[in-house]
Amino acid sequence: MEIPDHIIERLGIDQYISGASPADADTVLQAGIRLKGYQHNQLDDMVHKMATTHPLDRTYLTLSEFKEYFCPKTEAVNSVKEYMTDAGFSFTSEDPACRMMVFSGKVETFEQEFGIKIVTKKISGTWYYGFTGDLKISAELSTWITGVFGLVTWPMGGRKVEGHKITPPTRKPFSQTVPDITRKYHFPENKGKGQKIALVELGGGFKERDIRKYFKSINMDPPEIKTVFLEGATNRTGLRYAFGQLEVTTDICVLGAAAPEATLVVYFNDALSSDISFSWTYLYTLSQIIMDEENQCKVISTSWGDIEERYNPSMMDEMNRLFQEASLLGITICTSTGDLGSQVTEAEDGSMSPNVHFPASSPFVLACGGSEPMPGLKPGMPYREKVWNEPSANIFWILSRSFATGGGISKFFPAADYQRNCKLPLNEKGFRGRGVPDVCANAGFFSGYDIWLWGIRMKGVGGTSVAAPLWAGLIARVNEAMGKPVGFINHHLYDHLGPQEVLNEIVEGNNNNNQVTDPKLFYQCTKGWNACTGWGSPHGINFLESFRKDEKGP
């Protein structure tokens, strides 16, 4: 789901600094701290050892063992509280298990402690805050914390995006159901029994009657659904929350049909009205899922994100560290890659560059891109696919945008070690970054799923937001069949599954939805791994059997 521009955290946007005024010294602001884990420096080595071990040979940490390794000791928590209190701050909440603390203080206190200048600006009737200068953390405080987050709240809509050429739909839609696509993708016969899958929902909600109508329409029973409401979040529905409601409802319907005997644990947090920043709320929500002793979900599906340059780099580092930690617990994180193709942006000097979404660009998630059926497919013909790239479709025509799978090369994360044998294109600055996506699945609107919303059938719902929960459903089925979670699978994917053509390879199309002519600004689908569809779409039975083979190793 595309994050609304006004709640994305990012530092140093000149057009917003320009015209901003110094904030009143007595204004009280909130921010967040994340504490260092007890064995903070051992994380990289532990994750690498785990990731390069065959999934069947891994011994994952229990939650108790994880807390012993990585939760801060009481002395560290008390030291942070004492230091910050002496500096003039007060704490509004703390969660040592998730290593997160929220504190507040006056503007002048923030400025004195961190060496910054807080500024404010009214944009579209709302006052936002940011800061100038480099935020400096004292040597004493830095022994206990990884960073201070959440002080930038203003909107992100200042960069030009290369114009989209919109044309009326010319193809006739053929909606399909999730059971249709799981058959085409040869999902294993088991249904995910005994598995718990987490859905990250940062806005919106769902109506039970819509869920019942959807599953009745595909002749299936609704899945077991548990809801967890964080930080006072509620199940928000209605016109004001229409797109959030569509997102949540779609996630439940797709995932519930892909793994019908699994329990879906839907975690709600209201990022759109957070007192801090969107990315802090996202980090907190993921932390709560990973540390949830009651549910202990081994698969997470999330479809929230935006291009890397709209995030605070330190926050991307922090979330990436959290994904590493999740891998030690045997958790697979499936995330969508976005729906705006290579998402070209224009810098102030007029130069153009393609972008990838975060958190899909994290090396420690399974990034799920989009495919669509080849034109002209008829019943009985072999199911073949191309890159998802279509000018407009169905209900999304009102957005006046073209759509295509997100994919490309990270500007922030270097190429992952498991991508060492991939032919990764360099980005416009010659940087060999992490390649996105890893895999793909049907995301077309013309080949999308009919979802019930407000009691009405919404035809052709698609996007990479439906690819991520589909893959999450497949992982849950594999976990059930294997009797243990496969966890972080990217090394196994790149070393075995991809080269051995276990998945459905896709070799046609590109993600140039911006209608640009410079081939450096978008990505072409090619044989092998590519920056549009990764290693391809699921072949569920082959995927499952790949974990059972005797040849084990990195």
C-alpha positions as CSV (number, residue, x, y, z in Angstrom):
1,M,0.0,0.0,0.0
2,E,1.4,3.4,-0.9
3,I,2.0,5.5,2.2
4,P,0.3,8.9,2.2
5,D,2.9,11.5,1.6
6,H,2.2,13.5,4.8
7,I,3.3,10.8,7.3
8,I,6.7,9.7,5.9
9,E,9.8,10.5,7.9
10,R,12.8,11.9,6.0
11,L,15.6,14.3,6.9
12,G,16.8,17.4,5.1
13,I,14.1,18.2,2.5
14,D,15.2,21.7,1.4
15,Q,11.8,22.8,0.1
16,Y,10.3,22.2,3.5
17,I,13.2,23.7,5.4
18,S,12.7,26.8,3.2
19,G,10.1,29.0,4.8
20,A,10.0,27.0,8.0
21,S,10.1,29.0,11.3
22,P,11.9,28.3,14.5
23,A,9.5,26.2,16.8
24,D,8.4,27.8,20.0
25,A,10.9,26.8,22.8
26,D,8.1,25.7,25.1
27,T,6.3,23.4,22.6
28,V,6.4,19.8,23.8
29,L,7.3,17.1,21.3
30,Q,7.6,13.4,21.4
31,A,10.3,11.1,20.0
32,G,11.4,7.5,20.3
33,I,14.6,5.7,21.4
34,R,15.6,2.1,20.5
35,L,17.9,0.4,23.0
36,K,20.8,-1.7,22.0
37,G,20.5,-5.4,22.7
38,Y,22.7,-7.1,25.3
39,Q,24.6,-9.1,22.6
40,H,24.2,-6.3,20.0
41,N,27.6,-6.9,18.4
42,Q,27.0,-10.6,17.8
43,L,23.9,-10.2,15.6
44,D,25.6,-10.2,12.2
45,D,27.6,-13.3,12.8
46,M,24.6,-15.2,14.3
47,V,22.3,-14.2,11.4
48,H,24.9,-15.2,8.7
49,K,25.5,-18.6,10.3
50,M,21.7,-19.2,10.5
51,A,21.0,-18.0,7.0
52,T,23.7,-20.1,5.3
53,T,22.5,-23.3,7.1
54,H,19.9,-25.4,5.2
55,P,16.5,-24.6,6.6
56,L,16.0,-28.3,7.7
57,D,19.3,-28.2,9.7
58,R,18.6,-24.9,11.6
59,T,18.0,-24.6,15.3
60,Y,16.1,-21.3,15.8
61,L,16.2,-19.4,19.0
62,T,13.2,-19.6,21.3
63,L,11.7,-16.3,22.3
64,S,13.1,-16.8,25.8
65,E,16.6,-17.4,24.4
66,F,16.2,-14.4,22.1
67,K,15.3,-12.1,25.0
68,E,18.4,-13.4,26.9
69,Y,20.6,-12.5,24.0
70,F,19.1,-9.3,22.7
71,C,16.9,-7.6,25.3
72,P,18.7,-4.9,27.3
73,K,19.5,-5.5,30.9
74,T,17.6,-3.6,33.6
75,E,20.7,-1.5,34.4
76,A,20.9,-0.2,30.8
77,V,17.2,0.8,30.8
78,N,17.6,2.6,34.1
79,S,20.7,4.3,32.9
80,V,18.9,5.7,29.8
81,K,16.0,6.8,32.0
82,E,18.3,8.5,34.5
83,Y,20.3,10.2,31.7
84,M,17.3,11.5,29.8
85,T,15.5,12.6,33.0
86,D,18.5,14.6,34.1
87,A,18.5,16.2,30.6
88,G,14.9,17.4,31.2
89,F,12.9,14.7,29.3
90,S,10.1,12.5,30.6
91,F,9.1,9.1,29.4
92,T,5.5,8.4,28.2
93,S,5.9,4.7,27.5
94,E,8.6,2.0,27.5
95,D,8.8,-1.6,26.2
96,P,12.2,-3.1,27.1
97,A,11.3,-6.4,25.4
98,C,11.0,-4.5,22.1
99,R,13.8,-2.2,23.2
100,M,11.6,0.8,22.5
101,M,11.0,3.9,24.7
102,V,8.9,7.0,23.9
103,F,9.9,10.2,25.6
104,S,8.8,13.9,25.5
105,G,10.3,17.2,26.1
106,K,10.3,20.9,25.3
107,V,11.7,22.1,22.0
108,E,14.6,23.9,23.8
109,T,15.5,20.7,25.6
110,F,15.7,18.7,22.3
111,E,17.9,21.4,20.8
112,Q,20.2,21.6,23.8
113,E,20.7,17.8,24.1
114,F,21.0,16.9,20.4
115,G,22.5,20.0,18.9
116,I,19.7,20.6,16.4
117,K,17.3,23.4,15.6
118,I,13.6,22.4,15.6
119,V,11.6,24.2,12.9
120,T,7.9,24.1,12.1
121,K,5.8,24.9,9.0
122,K,2.1,25.0,8.3
123,I,1.3,22.9,5.2
124,S,-2.3,22.4,4.0
125,G,-3.7,23.7,7.3
126,T,-1.6,21.4,9.6
127,W,1.6,22.3,11.5
128,Y,4.5,19.9,11.0
129,Y,7.9,19.7,12.6
130,G,11.4,18.9,11.5
131,F,14.9,20.0,12.3
132,T,18.1,21.4,10.8
133,G,21.6,20.3,11.6
134,D,23.0,16.9,12.4
135,L,21.4,15.1,15.4
136,K,24.3,14.3,17.7
137,I,24.0,11.7,20.5
138,S,26.4,11.9,23.4
139,A,29.1,9.2,23.8
140,E,27.4,8.2,27.1
141,L,24.0,7.8,25.7
142,S,25.2,6.0,22.5
143,T,26.5,3.1,24.7
144,W,22.9,2.2,25.4
145,I,20.8,3.3,22.3
146,T,21.0,2.8,18.6
147,G,19.3,6.1,17.7
148,V,16.6,8.8,18.3
149,F,13.7,8.7,15.9
150,G,10.5,10.5,15.0
151,L,11.4,14.2,15.1
152,V,10.5,14.7,11.4
153,T,6.8,14.8,10.6
154,W,6.3,16.9,7.5
155,P,5.0,15.8,4.2
156,M,7.1,14.3,1.4
157,G,5.4,15.3,-1.8
158,G,8.0,17.8,-3.1
159,R,9.9,15.7,-5.6
160,K,8.6,15.5,-9.2
161,V,7.7,12.1,-10.6
162,E,8.0,11.6,-14.3
163,G,4.6,11.9,-15.8
164,H,2.5,8.8,-16.4
165,K,0.8,8.4,-19.7
166,I,-2.7,7.2,-19.1
167,T,-4.7,5.4,-21.7
168,P,-8.2,3.9,-21.4
169,P,-8.3,0.2,-20.7
170,T,-8.4,-1.9,-23.9
171,R,-8.3,-5.4,-22.5
172,K,-11.3,-7.3,-21.2
173,P,-10.8,-8.1,-17.5
174,F,-11.0,-11.7,-16.5
175,S,-11.3,-11.8,-12.7
176,Q,-10.1,-15.0,-11.0
177,T,-10.3,-16.3,-7.5
178,V,-7.4,-17.0,-5.2
179,P,-8.2,-20.8,-5.3
180,D,-7.9,-20.5,-9.1
181,I,-4.4,-19.0,-8.9
182,T,-3.2,-21.4,-6.2
183,R,-4.2,-24.3,-8.5
184,K,-2.4,-22.6,-11.4
185,Y,0.6,-22.2,-9.1
186,H,0.4,-25.8,-8.0
187,F,0.2,-25.1,-4.3
188,P,0.6,-28.2,-2.0
189,E,-2.6,-29.9,-0.9
190,N,-2.1,-29.1,2.8
191,K,-3.8,-25.8,3.9
192,G,-1.5,-24.3,6.6
193,K,-3.1,-26.1,9.5
194,G,-1.7,-25.0,12.9
195,Q,0.2,-22.1,11.4
196,K,-0.2,-18.4,12.5
197,I,0.4,-15.7,10.0
198,A,0.7,-12.0,11.0
199,L,-0.8,-9.2,8.8
200,V,0.6,-5.7,9.3
201,E,-2.2,-3.1,9.1
202,L,-1.2,0.5,9.7
203,G,-4.6,2.0,8.9
204,G,-8.2,1.0,7.9
205,G,-10.1,-2.0,9.0
206,F,-12.6,-4.6,7.8
207,K,-16.2,-5.7,8.2
208,E,-16.9,-9.3,9.1
209,R,-19.9,-9.4,6.7
210,D,-17.5,-8.5,3.8
211,I,-15.2,-11.4,4.8
212,R,-18.2,-13.8,5.0
213,K,-19.5,-12.8,1.6
214,Y,-16.1,-13.1,0.0
215,F,-15.5,-16.6,1.3
216,K,-19.1,-17.7,0.5
217,S,-18.5,-16.5,-3.1
218,I,-15.6,-18.8,-3.5
219,N,-17.2,-21.7,-1.6
220,M,-14.8,-21.7,1.3
221,D,-15.2,-21.2,5.1
222,P,-13.7,-18.0,6.5
223,P,-10.4,-18.5,8.2
224,E,-9.9,-18.0,11.9
225,I,-9.1,-14.3,12.5
226,K,-7.5,-12.8,15.6
227,T,-7.1,-9.1,16.0
228,V,-4.5,-7.3,18.0
229,F,-4.9,-3.5,18.5
230,L,-1.7,-1.6,19.4
231,E,-1.4,1.9,20.9
232,G,-5.1,2.5,21.0
233,A,-5.8,1.6,17.3
234,T,-9.3,0.6,16.3
235,N,-10.9,-1.2,13.4
236,R,-11.6,1.9,11.2
237,T,-14.0,1.5,8.3
238,G,-16.1,3.8,6.1
239,L,-15.5,6.2,3.3
240,R,-12.8,8.2,5.2
241,Y,-10.8,5.0,5.5
242,A,-11.7,3.5,2.2
243,F,-8.3,2.6,0.8
244,G,-7.1,1.3,4.2
245,Q,-10.3,-0.8,4.5
246,L,-9.7,-2.1,1.0
247,E,-6.1,-3.0,1.9
248,V,-7.0,-4.8,5.1
249,T,-10.0,-6.6,3.6
250,T,-7.9,-7.7,0.6
251,D,-5.1,-9.0,2.8
252,I,-7.5,-11.1,4.8
253,C,-9.3,-12.5,1.8
254,V,-6.1,-13.4,-0.2
255,L,-4.2,-14.8,2.7
256,G,-7.2,-16.7,4.1
257,A,-7.9,-18.3,0.7
258,A,-4.1,-19.1,0.2
259,A,-3.8,-20.8,3.6
260,P,-7.4,-21.5,4.6
261,E,-6.5,-23.6,7.7
262,A,-4.0,-21.1,9.2
263,T,-4.9,-18.5,11.8
264,L,-4.6,-14.9,10.6
265,V,-3.4,-12.6,13.3
266,V,-4.2,-9.0,12.2
267,Y,-2.1,-6.3,14.0
268,F,-3.6,-2.9,13.8
269,N,-1.8,0.4,14.5
270,D,-2.9,3.8,13.5
271,A,0.2,5.2,11.7
272,L,-1.8,7.9,10.0
273,S,-2.5,9.8,13.3
274,S,0.6,8.8,15.2
275,D,2.0,11.4,17.6
276,I,5.5,10.6,16.3
277,S,6.4,9.5,12.8
278,F,5.0,6.8,10.4
279,S,8.2,4.8,10.4
280,W,8.4,4.7,14.2
281,T,4.9,3.3,14.3
282,Y,5.9,0.8,11.6
283,L,9.0,-0.3,13.6
284,Y,7.0,-0.6,16.8
285,T,4.3,-2.7,15.1
286,L,6.8,-5.1,13.6
287,S,8.6,-5.3,17.0
288,Q,5.4,-6.2,18.7
289,I,4.6,-9.0,16.2
290,I,8.1,-10.5,16.5
291,M,8.0,-10.4,20.3
292,D,4.4,-11.5,20.7
293,E,4.6,-14.5,23.1
294,E,1.0,-15.5,22.8
295,N,0.9,-15.8,19.0
296,Q,4.5,-16.3,17.9
297,C,3.7,-16.0,14.2
298,K,6.3,-17.5,11.9
299,V,5.2,-15.7,8.7
300,I,4.6,-12.0,8.4
301,S,2.9,-10.3,5.4
302,T,3.2,-6.5,5.0
303,S,2.2,-4.4,2.0
304,W,3.2,-0.9,3.4
305,G,6.2,1.0,2.1
306,D,7.5,3.7,-0.1
307,I,10.7,4.6,-2.0
308,E,13.9,4.6,0.0
309,E,14.7,8.3,-0.3
310,R,11.5,9.1,1.7
311,Y,12.9,7.3,4.8
312,N,15.3,8.4,7.4
313,P,18.5,6.3,6.7
314,S,18.9,5.5,10.3
315,M,15.4,4.2,10.5
316,M,16.0,1.9,7.5
317,D,19.1,0.6,9.3
318,E,17.0,0.0,12.5
319,M,14.2,-1.8,10.6
320,N,16.7,-3.9,8.8
321,R,18.3,-4.9,12.1
322,L,14.9,-5.9,13.3
323,F,14.4,-8.2,10.2
324,Q,17.8,-9.8,11.0
325,E,16.6,-10.5,14.5
326,A,13.4,-12.0,13.1
327,S,15.4,-14.5,11.1
328,L,16.9,-16.0,14.3
329,L,13.4,-16.8,15.4
330,G,12.5,-18.7,12.2
331,I,10.3,-15.9,10.9
332,T,9.7,-15.3,7.1
333,I,8.8,-11.7,6.2
334,C,7.0,-11.3,2.9
335,T,6.7,-7.7,1.7
336,S,5.4,-6.1,-1.5
337,T,7.6,-4.1,-3.8
338,G,5.2,-1.3,-4.8
339,D,2.9,-0.7,-7.7
340,L,4.5,2.2,-9.6
341,G,7.1,0.4,-11.6
342,S,10.6,1.9,-11.5
343,Q,9.1,5.0,-9.9
344,V,11.4,7.6,-11.5
345,T,12.0,10.8,-9.5
346,E,13.6,14.0,-10.6
347,A,16.3,15.8,-8.6
348,E,16.7,19.5,-8.3
349,D,19.4,19.5,-10.9
350,G,17.0,17.8,-13.4
351,S,18.6,14.4,-13.3
352,M,16.3,11.4,-13.3
353,S,16.7,8.2,-11.3
354,P,14.7,5.0,-10.7
355,N,13.8,3.9,-7.2
356,V,12.9,0.8,-5.2
357,H,10.6,0.5,-2.2
358,F,11.6,-0.1,1.4
359,P,11.2,-2.4,3.3
360,A,11.3,-4.6,0.2
361,S,14.9,-3.4,-0.4
362,S,16.0,-4.9,3.0
363,P,18.3,-7.9,2.3
364,F,16.4,-9.8,5.1
365,V,12.9,-9.9,3.7
366,L,11.3,-11.9,0.8
367,A,10.5,-9.1,-1.7
368,C,7.4,-10.0,-3.7
369,G,6.9,-8.3,-7.1
370,G,4.1,-8.6,-9.6
371,S,3.3,-10.7,-12.7
372,E,0.2,-11.0,-14.9
373,P,-1.1,-13.6,-17.4
374,M,0.1,-13.4,-21.0
375,P,-2.6,-11.8,-23.2
376,G,-4.8,-14.2,-25.1
377,L,-4.7,-17.1,-22.6
378,K,-7.8,-19.3,-22.9
379,P,-9.1,-22.1,-20.7
380,G,-7.0,-25.3,-21.1
381,M,-3.9,-23.4,-22.3
382,P,-0.7,-23.6,-20.2
383,Y,-0.6,-20.7,-17.7
384,R,2.1,-18.3,-18.8
385,E,3.0,-14.9,-17.4
386,K,4.8,-11.7,-18.1
387,V,5.8,-8.7,-16.0
388,W,2.9,-6.9,-14.5
389,N,2.6,-3.6,-16.3
390,E,-0.8,-2.1,-17.3
391,P,-1.9,1.5,-17.9
392,S,-5.0,1.5,-15.8
393,A,-7.6,-0.9,-14.5
394,N,-11.1,-1.2,-13.1
395,I,-11.7,0.7,-9.8
396,F,-8.2,2.1,-9.8
397,W,-8.9,4.1,-13.0
398,I,-10.0,6.9,-10.7
399,L,-6.4,7.4,-9.6
400,S,-5.3,8.4,-13.1
401,R,-2.0,6.5,-12.8
402,S,-0.4,3.7,-14.6
403,F,0.7,0.7,-12.7
404,A,3.5,-1.9,-12.8
405,T,5.6,-4.0,-10.5
406,G,8.1,-2.3,-8.3
407,G,11.7,-3.5,-8.8
408,G,15.2,-2.3,-9.3
409,I,18.4,-1.7,-7.4
410,S,18.7,-0.2,-3.9
411,K,20.4,3.1,-3.4
412,F,21.0,2.3,0.2
413,F,21.7,-1.4,0.8
414,P,24.6,-3.0,-1.0
415,A,24.0,-6.2,-2.9
416,A,23.2,-9.1,-0.6
417,D,25.8,-11.9,-0.3
418,Y,23.3,-14.4,-1.7
419,Q,23.1,-12.2,-4.8
420,R,26.8,-12.6,-5.6
421,N,26.1,-14.7,-8.7
422,C,23.3,-12.5,-10.1
423,K,23.9,-10.1,-12.9
424,L,22.8,-7.0,-11.0
425,P,22.6,-3.8,-13.0
426,L,24.5,-0.9,-11.4
427,N,22.4,2.1,-10.5
428,E,22.9,5.5,-12.0
429,K,25.8,6.2,-9.6
430,G,27.5,2.9,-10.3
431,F,26.4,1.4,-7.0
432,R,25.9,-2.4,-6.9
433,G,22.9,-2.4,-4.6
434,R,20.5,-5.0,-3.3
435,G,18.4,-6.3,-6.2
436,V,14.6,-6.3,-5.9
437,P,12.3,-8.4,-6.1
438,D,13.2,-11.9,-5.0
439,V,10.0,-13.5,-6.4
440,C,6.7,-12.5,-7.9
441,A,3.0,-13.5,-8.2
442,N,-0.1,-12.4,-10.0
443,A,-0.7,-8.7,-9.3
444,G,-2.7,-7.5,-12.4
445,F,-5.9,-5.7,-12.0
446,F,-7.3,-7.2,-15.2
447,S,-6.4,-10.6,-13.7
448,G,-7.2,-9.6,-10.1
449,Y,-9.5,-10.9,-7.5
450,D,-13.1,-9.9,-6.7
451,I,-13.2,-8.6,-3.2
452,W,-16.3,-7.6,-1.2
453,L,-16.3,-4.1,0.3
454,W,-19.3,-2.4,2.0
455,G,-21.3,-5.3,0.8
456,I,-20.4,-4.6,-2.8
457,R,-18.3,-6.8,-5.1
458,M,-15.1,-4.9,-6.1
459,K,-13.9,-6.4,-9.3
460,G,-10.2,-6.9,-10.2
461,V,-8.3,-5.9,-7.1
462,G,-4.6,-6.4,-7.6
463,G,-1.1,-4.9,-7.0
464,T,1.9,-6.3,-5.3
465,S,-0.2,-6.0,-2.2
466,V,-1.9,-9.3,-3.2
467,A,1.4,-10.9,-4.2
468,A,2.9,-10.7,-0.7
469,P,0.0,-12.4,1.2
470,L,-0.1,-15.1,-1.5
471,W,3.5,-15.9,-0.9
472,A,2.9,-15.8,2.9
473,G,0.2,-18.4,2.4
474,L,2.5,-20.6,0.5
475,I,5.2,-20.3,3.1
476,A,2.7,-21.3,5.8
477,R,1.7,-24.4,3.8
478,V,5.4,-25.3,3.5
479,N,6.0,-24.8,7.2
480,E,3.1,-27.1,8.0
481,A,4.3,-29.8,5.6
482,M,7.9,-29.6,6.9
483,G,6.9,-29.6,10.6
484,K,9.1,-26.6,11.2
485,P,9.4,-23.0,9.9
486,V,11.7,-22.5,6.9
487,G,12.4,-18.9,8.1
488,F,14.6,-16.7,6.1
489,I,14.9,-18.5,2.8
490,N,16.8,-16.1,0.5
491,H,20.1,-18.0,0.5
492,H,18.2,-21.2,-0.3
493,L,16.3,-19.3,-3.0
494,Y,19.3,-17.8,-4.7
495,D,21.7,-20.8,-4.4
496,H,19.2,-23.6,-5.2
497,L,15.6,-22.7,-6.2
498,G,16.4,-20.0,-8.7
499,P,19.3,-21.6,-10.6
500,Q,17.5,-25.0,-10.6
501,E,14.4,-23.3,-12.1
502,V,12.1,-24.5,-9.3
503,L,9.8,-21.5,-9.8
504,N,8.0,-20.4,-12.9
505,E,10.5,-18.3,-14.8
506,I,9.2,-15.1,-16.5
507,V,11.2,-13.6,-19.3
508,E,8.9,-11.0,-21.0
509,G,8.1,-7.4,-20.2
510,N,9.5,-4.5,-18.2
511,N,8.4,-2.2,-15.4
512,N,8.5,1.1,-17.4
513,N,5.2,2.5,-16.3
514,N,6.5,6.0,-16.4
515,Q,6.7,6.0,-20.3
516,V,10.3,7.1,-20.2
517,T,12.7,6.4,-23.1
518,D,16.0,6.1,-21.3
519,P,16.6,2.4,-20.7
520,K,18.6,3.2,-17.5
521,L,15.4,4.4,-15.9
522,F,13.5,1.1,-15.9
523,Y,14.2,-2.6,-15.9
524,Q,13.8,-5.3,-18.5
525,C,12.7,-8.9,-17.7
526,T,15.5,-11.4,-18.7
527,K,16.3,-15.0,-18.2
528,G,17.4,-15.9,-14.6
529,W,17.0,-13.4,-11.8
530,N,15.8,-10.0,-13.0
531,A,14.7,-6.7,-11.4
532,C,11.1,-7.1,-12.4
533,T,10.0,-10.6,-11.3
534,G,13.0,-11.9,-9.4
535,W,13.3,-15.7,-9.8
536,G,9.6,-16.0,-10.9
537,S,6.2,-16.9,-9.6
538,P,5.4,-19.9,-7.4
539,H,5.3,-23.6,-8.3
540,G,4.2,-24.6,-4.9
541,I,4.9,-28.4,-5.1
542,N,8.4,-27.9,-6.5
543,F,9.0,-25.2,-3.9
544,L,8.1,-27.5,-1.1
545,E,10.1,-30.5,-2.5
546,S,13.2,-28.3,-2.8
547,F,13.4,-28.1,1.0
548,R,13.2,-31.9,1.3
549,K,16.1,-32.7,-1.0
550,D,19.1,-34.5,0.6
551,E,21.7,-32.1,-0.8
552,K,22.0,-29.6,2.0
553,G,24.4,-26.8,2.4
554,P,24.6,-23.0,2.0
